[in-house]
């Protein structure tokens, strides 16, 4: 690694750990450009904006807007602010502000309070009497870190059972995978280590899970229709299709057969 590349170690690490494939390529291209032309201000700013976007999205999650703050010394001549404005990008607070660490600490404190209220509300709405009582006992000691973890674990169990049904295992894609206190608590109690809403990828995984569950439900529904209303030939054909469930057109063929059966049966009532 050249001495110029060493200057970009933080950018390389952040993009490789948290960036999308497109972002990784963009960062690599910008760094290659800057190694040959280190004084190119436009490329430096472009790289800074890209890294800030990755850090905000994957690490800090802070969505405070720079436009509503006059505490930054660079507020009126900030090149990042100018770059974002030219491209109509959101003007999020960035780590180049001298007050960023203090604002981030405030944001995290507010988020922590908001999350506690959200968890308590969810437990009271979806939990059983025993779980609600457990939550009340935990709240009495809410300043204790262990109690906060217990509240989070309880809320996640109820969320999985009552709302999402997703029981995918926790994976290394989570930023907190090696330091997660929820994961540690579950391990201590030998509880299932399933994906939870504190992971930055949770929403994406939940969407994938729901699509998969919807697809599986449709398959079961089609098999049921064919077995109930189909003739012997159609049932055998369905069995043949199901035996090749791994084939790319499995669901399409099964749906087409089920639709044929449904259309025939519906015609009887016309």
DASULQUI-V195810 format. One record per pair of residues at least 4 apart in sequence whose C-alpha atoms are under 6 Angstrom apart, sorted by sequence separation. I is the first residue (numbers start at 0). J is the second residue. D is the distance in Angstrom with one decimal. If there is no record, write none. Layout:
I;J;D
I;J;D
//
This chain:
12;16;6.0
13;17;5.8
14;18;4.5
18;22;5.4
33;37;4.5
53;57;5.9
54;58;5.1
55;59;5.0
56;60;5.3
73;77;5.0
83;87;5.9
99;103;5.9
110;114;5.9
121;125;5.9
122;126;4.8
126;130;5.5
157;161;5.7
158;162;5.1
159;163;5.0
160;164;5.4
175;179;5.0
185;189;5.8
201;205;6.0
208;212;6.0
209;213;5.9
224;228;5.9
225;229;4.6
229;233;5.5
250;254;6.0
258;262;6.0
261;265;5.9
18;23;5.8
55;60;4.9
83;88;4.8
94;99;5.4
126;131;6.0
141;146;5.8
159;164;4.8
171;176;5.5
185;190;4.8
196;201;5.4
244;249;5.5
159;165;6.0
123;131;5.7
226;234;5.9
14;23;5.4
137;146;5.7
169;192;5.9
168;192;5.9
169;193;4.8
65;90;5.6
71;96;5.5
168;193;4.2
169;194;4.3
173;198;5.5
64;90;5.6
65;91;5.4
167;193;5.5
168;194;5.4
64;91;4.5
65;92;4.7
166;193;5.6
167;194;5.7
63;91;5.7
64;92;5.4
62;91;6.0
63;92;5.8
3;34;5.8
229;260;6.0
122;154;5.9
225;257;5.7
118;154;5.8
221;257;5.4
//
